[in-house]
Amino acid sequence: MVLGAFIVAGFVTLGLAWRGAAATVYVPLQLPWFVSGSLAGLAVIGMALGGWSVHLGRRQDAEHRDEVEALVRDAVELTERVRSRRAGR
């Protein structure tokens, strides 16, 4: 939710930059609005998307580790069953 709020904040920043530039008639004075607002908005959006990507990667890694641990646990149980059957003979 926090990363989603950052993405929204980045788009709001882009919108405010657009609004400020549109309200300025003299073109050279529009440049600071575009540069500062666009760079700040894109930086916030990029940071949020990068954080989201890291978060999703960690979740996928955790799921993979859980699956591998379950597989190892099942293999150990199967090995113990085979050993107990051989020892019982």
PyMOL Python script that loads the backbone (N, CA, C, O; Angstrom):
from pymol import cmd

cmd.read_pdbstr("""\
ATOM      1  N   MET A   1       0.823  -1.189   0.000  1.00  0.00           N
ATOM      2  CA  MET A   1       0.000   0.000   0.000  1.00  0.00           C
ATOM      3  C   MET A   1       0.874   1.263   0.000  1.00  0.00           C
ATOM      4  O   MET A   1       0.543   2.265  -0.635  1.00  0.00           O
ATOM      5  N   VAL A   2       1.984   1.190   0.719  1.00  0.00           N
ATOM      6  CA  VAL A   2       2.865   2.351   0.776  1.00  0.00           C
ATOM      7  C   VAL A   2       3.474   2.618  -0.599  1.00  0.00           C
ATOM      8  O   VAL A   2       3.555   3.765  -1.041  1.00  0.00           O
ATOM      9  N   LEU A   3       3.897   1.557  -1.262  1.00  0.00           N
ATOM     10  CA  LEU A   3       4.484   1.740  -2.593  1.00  0.00           C
ATOM     11  C   LEU A   3       3.447   2.255  -3.586  1.00  0.00           C
ATOM     12  O   LEU A   3       3.764   3.066  -4.456  1.00  0.00           O
ATOM     13  N   GLY A   4       2.213   1.787  -3.455  1.00  0.00           N
ATOM     14  CA  GLY A   4       1.131   2.303  -4.297  1.00  0.00           C
ATOM     15  C   GLY A   4       0.894   3.780  -4.040  1.00  0.00           C
ATOM     16  O   GLY A   4       0.630   4.539  -4.972  1.00  0.00           O
ATOM     17  N   ALA A   5       0.986   4.195  -2.782  1.00  0.00           N
ATOM     18  CA  ALA A   5       0.826   5.616  -2.456  1.00  0.00           C
ATOM     19  C   ALA A   5       1.958   6.445  -3.059  1.00  0.00           C
ATOM     20  O   ALA A   5       1.737   7.572  -3.503  1.00  0.00           O
ATOM     21  N   PHE A   6       3.177   5.884  -3.076  1.00  0.00           N
ATOM     22  CA  PHE A   6       4.288   6.592  -3.705  1.00  0.00           C
ATOM     23  C   PHE A   6       4.071   6.745  -5.211  1.00  0.00           C
ATOM     24  O   PHE A   6       4.388   7.787  -5.784  1.00  0.00           O
ATOM     25  N   ILE A   7       3.538   5.721  -5.841  1.00  0.00           N
ATOM     26  CA  ILE A   7       3.262   5.802  -7.278  1.00  0.00           C
ATOM     27  C   ILE A   7       2.227   6.881  -7.542  1.00  0.00           C
ATOM     28  O   ILE A   7       2.385   7.682  -8.463  1.00  0.00           O
ATOM     29  N   VAL A   8       1.178   6.907  -6.747  1.00  0.00           N
ATOM     30  CA  VAL A   8       0.149   7.943  -6.901  1.00  0.00           C
ATOM     31  C   VAL A   8       0.759   9.321  -6.672  1.00  0.00           C
ATOM     32  O   VAL A   8       0.461  10.261  -7.408  1.00  0.00           O
ATOM     33  N   ALA A   9       1.618   9.449  -5.648  1.00  0.00           N
ATOM     34  CA  ALA A   9       2.262  10.732  -5.365  1.00  0.00           C
ATOM     35  C   ALA A   9       3.140  11.180  -6.531  1.00  0.00           C
ATOM     36  O   ALA A   9       3.207  12.371  -6.837  1.00  0.00           O
ATOM     37  N   GLY A  10       3.801  10.245  -7.171  1.00  0.00           N
ATOM     38  CA  GLY A  10       4.616  10.586  -8.337  1.00  0.00           C
ATOM     39  C   GLY A  10       3.773  11.120  -9.483  1.00  0.00           C
ATOM     40  O   GLY A  10       4.149  12.089 -10.142  1.00  0.00           O
ATOM     41  N   PHE A  11       2.626  10.481  -9.718  1.00  0.00           N
ATOM     42  CA  PHE A  11       1.754  10.972 -10.778  1.00  0.00           C
ATOM     43  C   PHE A  11       1.131  12.316 -10.410  1.00  0.00           C
ATOM     44  O   PHE A  11       0.917  13.158 -11.281  1.00  0.00           O
ATOM     45  N   VAL A  12       0.841  12.522  -9.132  1.00  0.00           N
ATOM     46  CA  VAL A  12       0.332  13.824  -8.694  1.00  0.00           C
ATOM     47  C   VAL A  12       1.387  14.898  -8.935  1.00  0.00           C
ATOM     48  O   VAL A  12       1.062  16.002  -9.372  1.00  0.00           O
ATOM     49  N   THR A  13       2.645  14.577  -8.653  1.00  0.00           N
ATOM     50  CA  THR A  13       3.739  15.517  -8.895  1.00  0.00           C
ATOM     51  C   THR A  13       3.840  15.858 -10.379  1.00  0.00           C
ATOM     52  O   THR A  13       4.036  17.017 -10.745  1.00  0.00           O
ATOM     53  N   LEU A  14       3.707  14.851 -11.220  1.00  0.00           N
ATOM     54  CA  LEU A  14       3.723  15.108 -12.668  1.00  0.00           C
ATOM     55  C   LEU A  14       2.551  16.015 -13.071  1.00  0.00           C
ATOM     56  O   LEU A  14       2.712  16.922 -13.887  1.00  0.00           O
ATOM     57  N   GLY A  15       1.391  15.761 -12.498  1.00  0.00           N
ATOM     58  CA  GLY A  15       0.220  16.591 -12.803  1.00  0.00           C
ATOM     59  C   GLY A  15       0.397  18.022 -12.337  1.00  0.00           C
ATOM     60  O   GLY A  15       0.020  18.958 -13.043  1.00  0.00           O
ATOM     61  N   LEU A  16       0.968  18.202 -11.148  1.00  0.00           N
ATOM     62  CA  LEU A  16       1.205  19.564 -10.649  1.00  0.00           C
ATOM     63  C   LEU A  16       2.233  20.296 -11.511  1.00  0.00           C
ATOM     64  O   LEU A  16       2.110  21.499 -11.741  1.00  0.00           O
ATOM     65  N   ALA A  17       3.235  19.575 -11.982  1.00  0.00           N
ATOM     66  CA  ALA A  17       4.223  20.196 -12.876  1.00  0.00           C
ATOM     67  C   ALA A  17       3.565  20.623 -14.175  1.00  0.00           C
ATOM     68  O   ALA A  17       3.840  21.708 -14.689  1.00  0.00           O
ATOM     69  N   TRP A  18       2.708  19.785 -14.700  1.00  0.00           N
ATOM     70  CA  TRP A  18       1.994  20.127 -15.930  1.00  0.00           C
ATOM     71  C   TRP A  18       1.103  21.352 -15.714  1.00  0.00           C
ATOM     72  O   TRP A  18       1.055  22.265 -16.539  1.00  0.00           O
ATOM     73  N   ARG A  19       0.400  21.341 -14.581  1.00  0.00           N
ATOM     74  CA  ARG A  19      -0.502  22.456 -14.275  1.00  0.00           C
ATOM     75  C   ARG A  19       0.281  23.761 -14.117  1.00  0.00           C
ATOM     76  O   ARG A  19      -0.148  24.805 -14.610  1.00  0.00           O
ATOM     77  N   GLY A  20       1.421  23.706 -13.436  1.00  0.00           N
ATOM     78  CA  GLY A  20       2.236  24.906 -13.262  1.00  0.00           C
ATOM     79  C   GLY A  20       2.798  25.415 -14.574  1.00  0.00           C
ATOM     80  O   GLY A  20       2.859  26.624 -14.801  1.00  0.00           O
ATOM     81  N   ALA A  21       3.207  24.506 -15.431  1.00  0.00           N
ATOM     82  CA  ALA A  21       3.738  24.924 -16.733  1.00  0.00           C
ATOM     83  C   ALA A  21       2.633  25.461 -17.621  1.00  0.00           C
ATOM     84  O   ALA A  21       2.849  26.406 -18.380  1.00  0.00           O
ATOM     85  N   ALA A  22       1.463  24.876 -17.534  1.00  0.00           N
ATOM     86  CA  ALA A  22       0.354  25.346 -18.365  1.00  0.00           C
ATOM     87  C   ALA A  22      -0.116  26.726 -17.926  1.00  0.00           C
ATOM     88  O   ALA A  22      -0.629  27.492 -18.742  1.00  0.00           O
ATOM     89  N   ALA A  23       0.050  27.048 -16.663  1.00  0.00           N
ATOM     90  CA  ALA A  23      -0.386  28.354 -16.165  1.00  0.00           C
ATOM     91  C   ALA A  23       0.614  29.459 -16.495  1.00  0.00           C
ATOM     92  O   ALA A  23       0.303  30.644 -16.376  1.00  0.00           O
ATOM     93  N   THR A  24       1.810  29.064 -16.910  1.00  0.00           N
ATOM     94  CA  THR A  24       2.844  30.041 -17.254  1.00  0.00           C
ATOM     95  C   THR A  24       2.821  30.276 -18.755  1.00  0.00           C
ATOM     96  O   THR A  24       2.943  29.337 -19.542  1.00  0.00           O
ATOM     97  N   VAL A  25       2.665  31.529 -19.145  1.00  0.00           N
ATOM     98  CA  VAL A  25       2.546  31.862 -20.564  1.00  0.00           C
ATOM     99  C   VAL A  25       3.918  31.919 -21.231  1.00  0.00           C
ATOM    100  O   VAL A  25       4.075  31.457 -22.361  1.00  0.00           O
ATOM    101  N   TYR A  26       4.888  32.467 -20.559  1.00  0.00           N
ATOM    102  CA  TYR A  26       6.223  32.652 -21.123  1.00  0.00           C
ATOM    103  C   TYR A  26       6.963  31.309 -21.133  1.00  0.00           C
ATOM    104  O   TYR A  26       7.205  30.722 -20.079  1.00  0.00           O
ATOM    105  N   VAL A  27       7.315  30.832 -22.315  1.00  0.00           N
ATOM    106  CA  VAL A  27       7.854  29.483 -22.496  1.00  0.00           C
ATOM    107  C   VAL A  27       9.136  29.227 -21.702  1.00  0.00           C
ATOM    108  O   VAL A  27       9.245  28.163 -21.093  1.00  0.00           O
ATOM    109  N   PRO A  28      10.114  30.140 -21.674  1.00  0.00           N
ATOM    110  CA  PRO A  28      11.322  29.841 -20.883  1.00  0.00           C
ATOM    111  C   PRO A  28      11.032  29.638 -19.393  1.00  0.00           C
ATOM    112  O   PRO A  28      11.796  28.955 -18.711  1.00  0.00           O
ATOM    113  N   LEU A  29       9.956  30.209 -18.881  1.00  0.00           N
ATOM    114  CA  LEU A  29       9.608  30.012 -17.482  1.00  0.00           C
ATOM    115  C   LEU A  29       8.848  28.702 -17.258  1.00  0.00           C
ATOM    116  O   LEU A  29       8.637  28.295 -16.116  1.00  0.00           O
ATOM    117  N   GLN A  30       8.444  28.054 -18.328  1.00  0.00           N
ATOM    118  CA  GLN A  30       7.797  26.750 -18.192  1.00  0.00           C
ATOM    119  C   GLN A  30       8.819  25.637 -17.952  1.00  0.00           C
ATOM    120  O   GLN A  30       8.510  24.613 -17.344  1.00  0.00           O
ATOM    121  N   LEU A  31      10.036  25.858 -18.438  1.00  0.00           N
ATOM    122  CA  LEU A  31      11.077  24.839 -18.334  1.00  0.00           C
ATOM    123  C   LEU A  31      11.347  24.390 -16.895  1.00  0.00           C
ATOM    124  O   LEU A  31      11.450  23.186 -16.659  1.00  0.00           O
ATOM    125  N   PRO A  32      11.466  25.303 -15.919  1.00  0.00           N
ATOM    126  CA  PRO A  32      11.682  24.825 -14.546  1.00  0.00           C
ATOM    127  C   PRO A  32      10.548  23.943 -14.034  1.00  0.00           C
ATOM    128  O   PRO A  32      10.799  22.995 -13.289  1.00  0.00           O
ATOM    129  N   TRP A  33       9.319  24.234 -14.414  1.00  0.00           N
ATOM    130  CA  TRP A  33       8.190  23.394 -13.998  1.00  0.00           C
ATOM    131  C   TRP A  33       8.336  21.984 -14.563  1.00  0.00           C
ATOM    132  O   TRP A  33       8.178  20.990 -13.855  1.00  0.00           O
ATOM    133  N   PHE A  34       8.641  21.928 -15.859  1.00  0.00           N
ATOM    134  CA  PHE A  34       8.782  20.615 -16.495  1.00  0.00           C
ATOM    135  C   PHE A  34       9.964  19.833 -15.920  1.00  0.00           C
ATOM    136  O   PHE A  34       9.840  18.647 -15.613  1.00  0.00           O
ATOM    137  N   VAL A  35      11.101  20.498 -15.777  1.00  0.00           N
ATOM    138  CA  VAL A  35      12.299  19.800 -15.325  1.00  0.00           C
ATOM    139  C   VAL A  35      12.146  19.323 -13.885  1.00  0.00           C
ATOM    140  O   VAL A  35      12.332  18.141 -13.598  1.00  0.00           O
ATOM    141  N   SER A  36      11.810  20.234 -12.987  1.00  0.00           N
ATOM    142  CA  SER A  36      11.750  19.844 -11.576  1.00  0.00           C
ATOM    143  C   SER A  36      10.594  18.886 -11.308  1.00  0.00           C
ATOM    144  O   SER A  36      10.771  17.876 -10.627  1.00  0.00           O
ATOM    145  N   GLY A  37       9.429  19.191 -11.832  1.00  0.00           N
ATOM    146  CA  GLY A  37       8.272  18.325 -11.594  1.00  0.00           C
ATOM    147  C   GLY A  37       8.405  16.969 -12.251  1.00  0.00           C
ATOM    148  O   GLY A  37       8.061  15.945 -11.660  1.00  0.00           O
ATOM    149  N   SER A  38       8.899  16.964 -13.463  1.00  0.00           N
ATOM    150  CA  SER A  38       9.038  15.694 -14.185  1.00  0.00           C
ATOM    151  C   SER A  38      10.105  14.812 -13.554  1.00  0.00           C
ATOM    152  O   SER A  38       9.889  13.616 -13.356  1.00  0.00           O
ATOM    153  N   LEU A  39      11.249  15.395 -13.241  1.00  0.00           N
ATOM    154  CA  LEU A  39      12.317  14.585 -12.640  1.00  0.00           C
ATOM    155  C   LEU A  39      11.910  14.067 -11.268  1.00  0.00           C
ATOM    156  O   LEU A  39      12.155  12.905 -10.947  1.00  0.00           O
ATOM    157  N   ALA A  40      11.294  14.915 -10.462  1.00  0.00           N
ATOM    158  CA  ALA A  40      10.867  14.470  -9.133  1.00  0.00           C
ATOM    159  C   ALA A  40       9.779  13.403  -9.246  1.00  0.00           C
ATOM    160  O   ALA A  40       9.838  12.382  -8.562  1.00  0.00           O
ATOM    161  N   GLY A  41       8.794  13.636 -10.102  1.00  0.00           N
ATOM    162  CA  GLY A  41       7.711  12.662 -10.271  1.00  0.00           C
ATOM    163  C   GLY A  41       8.206  11.335 -10.800  1.00  0.00           C
ATOM    164  O   GLY A  41       7.820  10.279 -10.298  1.00  0.00           O
ATOM    165  N   LEU A  42       9.058  11.379 -11.810  1.00  0.00           N
ATOM    166  CA  LEU A  42       9.596  10.137 -12.367  1.00  0.00           C
ATOM    167  C   LEU A  42      10.505   9.420 -11.371  1.00  0.00           C
ATOM    168  O   LEU A  42      10.543   8.190 -11.336  1.00  0.00           O
ATOM    169  N   ALA A  43      11.243  10.195 -10.557  1.00  0.00           N
ATOM    170  CA  ALA A  43      12.101   9.572  -9.544  1.00  0.00           C
ATOM    171  C   ALA A  43      11.262   8.847  -8.493  1.00  0.00           C
ATOM    172  O   ALA A  43      11.597   7.734  -8.088  1.00  0.00           O
ATOM    173  N   VAL A  44      10.186   9.471  -8.059  1.00  0.00           N
ATOM    174  CA  VAL A  44       9.330   8.837  -7.048  1.00  0.00           C
ATOM    175  C   VAL A  44       8.650   7.599  -7.626  1.00  0.00           C
ATOM    176  O   VAL A  44       8.570   6.565  -6.962  1.00  0.00           O
ATOM    177  N   ILE A  45       8.165   7.699  -8.848  1.00  0.00           N
ATOM    178  CA  ILE A  45       7.525   6.542  -9.496  1.00  0.00           C
ATOM    179  C   ILE A  45       8.546   5.417  -9.691  1.00  0.00           C
ATOM    180  O   ILE A  45       8.242   4.255  -9.423  1.00  0.00           O
ATOM    181  N   GLY A  46       9.736   5.751 -10.151  1.00  0.00           N
ATOM    182  CA  GLY A  46      10.778   4.746 -10.360  1.00  0.00           C
ATOM    183  C   GLY A  46      11.201   4.077  -9.070  1.00  0.00           C
ATOM    184  O   GLY A  46      11.419   2.866  -9.036  1.00  0.00           O
ATOM    185  N   MET A  47      11.319   4.870  -7.995  1.00  0.00           N
ATOM    186  CA  MET A  47      11.676   4.299  -6.703  1.00  0.00           C
ATOM    187  C   MET A  47      10.597   3.328  -6.226  1.00  0.00           C
ATOM    188  O   MET A  47      10.902   2.236  -5.745  1.00  0.00           O
ATOM    189  N   ALA A  48       9.352   3.730  -6.363  1.00  0.00           N
ATOM    190  CA  ALA A  48       8.246   2.880  -5.914  1.00  0.00           C
ATOM    191  C   ALA A  48       8.169   1.594  -6.733  1.00  0.00           C
ATOM    192  O   ALA A  48       7.982   0.513  -6.174  1.00  0.00           O
ATOM    193  N   LEU A  49       8.309   1.701  -8.036  1.00  0.00           N
ATOM    194  CA  LEU A  49       8.266   0.497  -8.876  1.00  0.00           C
ATOM    195  C   LEU A  49       9.463  -0.412  -8.616  1.00  0.00           C
ATOM    196  O   LEU A  49       9.335  -1.636  -8.645  1.00  0.00           O
ATOM    197  N   GLY A  50      10.630   0.188  -8.362  1.00  0.00           N
ATOM    198  CA  GLY A  50      11.799  -0.614  -8.014  1.00  0.00           C
ATOM    199  C   GLY A  50      11.600  -1.347  -6.695  1.00  0.00           C
ATOM    200  O   GLY A  50      11.938  -2.524  -6.573  1.00  0.00           O
ATOM    201  N   GLY A  51      11.051  -0.649  -5.711  1.00  0.00           N
ATOM    202  CA  GLY A  51      10.759  -1.292  -4.426  1.00  0.00           C
ATOM    203  C   GLY A  51       9.736  -2.398  -4.561  1.00  0.00           C
ATOM    204  O   GLY A  51       9.840  -3.440  -3.914  1.00  0.00           O
ATOM    205  N   TRP A  52       8.744  -2.164  -5.408  1.00  0.00           N
ATOM    206  CA  TRP A  52       7.715  -3.182  -5.648  1.00  0.00           C
ATOM    207  C   TRP A  52       8.326  -4.419  -6.303  1.00  0.00           C
ATOM    208  O   TRP A  52       7.982  -5.551  -5.963  1.00  0.00           O
ATOM    209  N   SER A  53       9.230  -4.184  -7.240  1.00  0.00           N
ATOM    210  CA  SER A  53       9.898  -5.295  -7.916  1.00  0.00           C
ATOM    211  C   SER A  53      10.725  -6.113  -6.927  1.00  0.00           C
ATOM    212  O   SER A  53      10.713  -7.343  -6.973  1.00  0.00           O
ATOM    213  N   VAL A  54      11.433  -5.440  -6.044  1.00  0.00           N
ATOM    214  CA  VAL A  54      12.222  -6.137  -5.027  1.00  0.00           C
ATOM    215  C   VAL A  54      11.306  -6.931  -4.105  1.00  0.00           C
ATOM    216  O   VAL A  54      11.600  -8.076  -3.761  1.00  0.00           O
ATOM    217  N   HIS A  55      10.204  -6.321  -3.710  1.00  0.00           N
ATOM    218  CA  HIS A  55       9.255  -6.993  -2.819  1.00  0.00           C
ATOM    219  C   HIS A  55       8.692  -8.258  -3.470  1.00  0.00           C
ATOM    220  O   HIS A  55       8.630  -9.309  -2.833  1.00  0.00           O
ATOM    221  N   LEU A  56       8.287  -8.159  -4.726  1.00  0.00           N
ATOM    222  CA  LEU A  56       7.746  -9.326  -5.420  1.00  0.00           C
ATOM    223  C   LEU A  56       8.801 -10.414  -5.588  1.00  0.00           C
ATOM    224  O   LEU A  56       8.494 -11.600  -5.465  1.00  0.00           O
ATOM    225  N   GLY A  57      10.039 -10.019  -5.868  1.00  0.00           N
ATOM    226  CA  GLY A  57      11.121 -10.994  -5.993  1.00  0.00           C
ATOM    227  C   GLY A  57      11.370 -11.731  -4.688  1.00  0.00           C
ATOM    228  O   GLY A  57      11.604 -12.940  -4.689  1.00  0.00           O
ATOM    229  N   ARG A  58      11.320 -11.014  -3.583  1.00  0.00           N
ATOM    230  CA  ARG A  58      11.525 -11.657  -2.287  1.00  0.00           C
ATOM    231  C   ARG A  58      10.386 -12.606  -1.951  1.00  0.00           C
ATOM    232  O   ARG A  58      10.613 -13.680  -1.394  1.00  0.00           O
ATOM    233  N   ARG A  59       9.168 -12.217  -2.286  1.00  0.00           N
ATOM    234  CA  ARG A  59       8.030 -13.114  -2.035  1.00  0.00           C
ATOM    235  C   ARG A  59       8.153 -14.388  -2.856  1.00  0.00           C
ATOM    236  O   ARG A  59       7.891 -15.480  -2.352  1.00  0.00           O
ATOM    237  N   GLN A  60       8.553 -14.254  -4.126  1.00  0.00           N
ATOM    238  CA  GLN A  60       8.720 -15.427  -4.971  1.00  0.00           C
ATOM    239  C   GLN A  60       9.842 -16.319  -4.444  1.00  0.00           C
ATOM    240  O   GLN A  60       9.724 -17.544  -4.468  1.00  0.00           O
ATOM    241  N   ASP A  61      10.926 -15.709  -3.971  1.00  0.00           N
ATOM    242  CA  ASP A  61      12.019 -16.500  -3.401  1.00  0.00           C
ATOM    243  C   ASP A  61      11.566 -17.242  -2.151  1.00  0.00           C
ATOM    244  O   ASP A  61      11.937 -18.398  -1.945  1.00  0.00           O
ATOM    245  N   ALA A  62      10.763 -16.582  -1.313  1.00  0.00           N
ATOM    246  CA  ALA A  62      10.265 -17.235  -0.098  1.00  0.00           C
ATOM    247  C   ALA A  62       9.362 -18.418  -0.447  1.00  0.00           C
ATOM    248  O   ALA A  62       9.443 -19.470   0.186  1.00  0.00           O
ATOM    249  N   GLU A  63       8.506 -18.247  -1.449  1.00  0.00           N
ATOM    250  CA  GLU A  63       7.649 -19.351  -1.886  1.00  0.00           C
ATOM    251  C   GLU A  63       8.494 -20.502  -2.427  1.00  0.00           C
ATOM    252  O   GLU A  63       8.201 -21.667  -2.158  1.00  0.00           O
ATOM    253  N   HIS A  64       9.526 -20.188  -3.178  1.00  0.00           N
ATOM    254  CA  HIS A  64      10.407 -21.217  -3.732  1.00  0.00           C
ATOM    255  C   HIS A  64      11.114 -21.964  -2.609  1.00  0.00           C
ATOM    256  O   HIS A  64      11.210 -23.191  -2.645  1.00  0.00           O
ATOM    257  N   ARG A  65      11.612 -21.230  -1.609  1.00  0.00           N
ATOM    258  CA  ARG A  65      12.275 -21.891  -0.475  1.00  0.00           C
ATOM    259  C   ARG A  65      11.309 -22.810   0.258  1.00  0.00           C
ATOM    260  O   ARG A  65      11.691 -23.912   0.653  1.00  0.00           O
ATOM    261  N   ASP A  66      10.066 -22.378   0.446  1.00  0.00           N
ATOM    262  CA  ASP A  66       9.077 -23.235   1.106  1.00  0.00           C
ATOM    263  C   ASP A  66       8.830 -24.512   0.310  1.00  0.00           C
ATOM    264  O   ASP A  66       8.714 -25.592   0.888  1.00  0.00           O
ATOM    265  N   GLU A  67       8.751 -24.393  -1.011  1.00  0.00           N
ATOM    266  CA  GLU A  67       8.536 -25.577  -1.846  1.00  0.00           C
ATOM    267  C   GLU A  67       9.731 -26.523  -1.778  1.00  0.00           C
ATOM    268  O   GLU A  67       9.554 -27.740  -1.722  1.00  0.00           O
ATOM    269  N   VAL A  68      10.937 -25.979  -1.782  1.00  0.00           N
ATOM    270  CA  VAL A  68      12.140 -26.819  -1.705  1.00  0.00           C
ATOM    271  C   VAL A  68      12.206 -27.508  -0.345  1.00  0.00           C
ATOM    272  O   VAL A  68      12.549 -28.687  -0.261  1.00  0.00           O
ATOM    273  N   GLU A  69      11.877 -26.768   0.728  1.00  0.00           N
ATOM    274  CA  GLU A  69      11.886 -27.391   2.053  1.00  0.00           C
ATOM    275  C   GLU A  69      10.862 -28.515   2.144  1.00  0.00           C
ATOM    276  O   GLU A  69      11.141 -29.551   2.747  1.00  0.00           O
ATOM    277  N   ALA A  70       9.694 -28.332   1.564  1.00  0.00           N
ATOM    278  CA  ALA A  70       8.678 -29.394   1.558  1.00  0.00           C
ATOM    279  C   ALA A  70       9.177 -30.604   0.772  1.00  0.00           C
ATOM    280  O   ALA A  70       8.960 -31.746   1.177  1.00  0.00           O
ATOM    281  N   LEU A  71       9.843 -30.351  -0.348  1.00  0.00           N
ATOM    282  CA  LEU A  71      10.391 -31.440  -1.147  1.00  0.00           C
ATOM    283  C   LEU A  71      11.457 -32.212  -0.366  1.00  0.00           C
ATOM    284  O   LEU A  71      11.472 -33.443  -0.380  1.00  0.00           O
ATOM    285  N   VAL A  72      12.332 -31.496   0.303  1.00  0.00           N
ATOM    286  CA  VAL A  72      13.384 -32.152   1.099  1.00  0.00           C
ATOM    287  C   VAL A  72      12.748 -32.943   2.243  1.00  0.00           C
ATOM    288  O   VAL A  72      13.162 -34.069   2.517  1.00  0.00           O
ATOM    289  N   ARG A  73      11.758 -32.371   2.905  1.00  0.00           N
ATOM    290  CA  ARG A  73      11.068 -33.063   3.995  1.00  0.00           C
ATOM    291  C   ARG A  73      10.428 -34.355   3.494  1.00  0.00           C
ATOM    292  O   ARG A  73      10.527 -35.392   4.149  1.00  0.00           O
ATOM    293  N   ASP A  74       9.775 -34.296   2.339  1.00  0.00           N
ATOM    294  CA  ASP A  74       9.160 -35.494   1.766  1.00  0.00           C
ATOM    295  C   ASP A  74      10.212 -36.540   1.400  1.00  0.00           C
ATOM    296  O   ASP A  74       9.994 -37.737   1.588  1.00  0.00           O
ATOM    297  N   ALA A  75      11.346 -36.088   0.880  1.00  0.00           N
ATOM    298  CA  ALA A  75      12.412 -37.022   0.519  1.00  0.00           C
ATOM    299  C   ALA A  75      12.978 -37.702   1.758  1.00  0.00           C
ATOM    300  O   ALA A  75      13.270 -38.898   1.731  1.00  0.00           O
ATOM    301  N   VAL A  76      13.134 -36.950   2.844  1.00  0.00           N
ATOM    302  CA  VAL A  76      13.646 -37.543   4.086  1.00  0.00           C
ATOM    303  C   VAL A  76      12.652 -38.559   4.627  1.00  0.00           C
ATOM    304  O   VAL A  76      13.056 -39.638   5.061  1.00  0.00           O
ATOM    305  N   GLU A  77      11.368 -38.245   4.611  1.00  0.00           N
ATOM    306  CA  GLU A  77      10.347 -39.191   5.074  1.00  0.00           C
ATOM    307  C   GLU A  77      10.350 -40.461   4.234  1.00  0.00           C
ATOM    308  O   GLU A  77      10.264 -41.564   4.773  1.00  0.00           O
ATOM    309  N   LEU A  78      10.450 -40.310   2.922  1.00  0.00           N
ATOM    310  CA  LEU A  78      10.492 -41.475   2.038  1.00  0.00           C
ATOM    311  C   LEU A  78      11.727 -42.326   2.323  1.00  0.00           C
ATOM    312  O   LEU A  78      11.638 -43.554   2.354  1.00  0.00           O
ATOM    313  N   THR A  79      12.864 -41.694   2.528  1.00  0.00           N
ATOM    314  CA  THR A  79      14.092 -42.423   2.832  1.00  0.00           C
ATOM    315  C   THR A  79      13.956 -43.189   4.139  1.00  0.00           C
ATOM    316  O   THR A  79      14.382 -44.340   4.225  1.00  0.00           O
ATOM    317  N   GLU A  80      13.373 -42.573   5.149  1.00  0.00           N
ATOM    318  CA  GLU A  80      13.190 -43.262   6.426  1.00  0.00           C
ATOM    319  C   GLU A  80      12.214 -44.428   6.303  1.00  0.00           C
ATOM    320  O   GLU A  80      12.409 -45.462   6.941  1.00  0.00           O
ATOM    321  N   ARG A  81      11.178 -44.279   5.499  1.00  0.00           N
ATOM    322  CA  ARG A  81      10.243 -45.391   5.277  1.00  0.00           C
ATOM    323  C   ARG A  81      10.948 -46.561   4.615  1.00  0.00           C
ATOM    324  O   ARG A  81      10.756 -47.713   5.005  1.00  0.00           O
ATOM    325  N   VAL A  82      11.769 -46.262   3.609  1.00  0.00           N
ATOM    326  CA  VAL A  82      12.502 -47.328   2.901  1.00  0.00           C
ATOM    327  C   VAL A  82      13.462 -48.017   3.864  1.00  0.00           C
ATOM    328  O   VAL A  82      13.561 -49.244   3.862  1.00  0.00           O
ATOM    329  N   ARG A  83      14.166 -47.251   4.681  1.00  0.00           N
ATOM    330  CA  ARG A  83      15.086 -47.845   5.660  1.00  0.00           C
ATOM    331  C   ARG A  83      14.358 -48.727   6.670  1.00  0.00           C
ATOM    332  O   ARG A  83      14.829 -49.813   7.007  1.00  0.00           O
ATOM    333  N   SER A  84      13.211 -48.257   7.150  1.00  0.00           N
ATOM    334  CA  SER A  84      12.473 -49.040   8.152  1.00  0.00           C
ATOM    335  C   SER A  84      11.940 -50.324   7.542  1.00  0.00           C
ATOM    336  O   SER A  84      11.906 -51.344   8.230  1.00  0.00           O
ATOM    337  N   ARG A  85      11.528 -50.320   6.296  1.00  0.00           N
ATOM    338  CA  ARG A  85      11.063 -51.550   5.639  1.00  0.00           C
ATOM    339  C   ARG A  85      12.195 -52.523   5.433  1.00  0.00           C
ATOM    340  O   ARG A  85      12.010 -53.729   5.596  1.00  0.00           O
ATOM    341  N   ARG A  86      13.374 -52.022   5.075  1.00  0.00           N
ATOM    342  CA  ARG A  86      14.534 -52.904   4.880  1.00  0.00           C
ATOM    343  C   ARG A  86      15.004 -53.466   6.208  1.00  0.00           C
ATOM    344  O   ARG A  86      15.417 -54.624   6.282  1.00  0.00           O
ATOM    345  N   ALA A  87      14.946 -52.659   7.256  1.00  0.00           N
ATOM    346  CA  ALA A  87      15.379 -53.137   8.581  1.00  0.00           C
ATOM    347  C   ALA A  87      14.386 -54.149   9.132  1.00  0.00           C
ATOM    348  O   ALA A  87      14.771 -55.033   9.897  1.00  0.00           O
ATOM    349  N   GLY A  88      13.118 -54.034   8.760  1.00  0.00           N
ATOM    350  CA  GLY A  88      12.083 -54.966   9.236  1.00  0.00           C
ATOM    351  C   GLY A  88      12.165 -56.318   8.580  1.00  0.00           C
ATOM    352  O   GLY A  88      11.624 -57.286   9.116  1.00  0.00           O
ATOM    353  N   ARG A  89      12.813 -56.425   7.454  1.00  0.00           N
ATOM    354  CA  ARG A  89      12.896 -57.713   6.736  1.00  0.00           C
ATOM    355  C   ARG A  89      13.813 -58.629   7.355  1.00  0.00           C
ATOM    356  O   ARG A  89      13.991 -59.747   6.871  1.00  0.00           O
TER     357      ARG A  89
END
""", "prot")
cmd.dss("prot")
cmd.show_as("cartoon", "prot")
cmd.util.cbc("prot")
cmd.orient("prot")
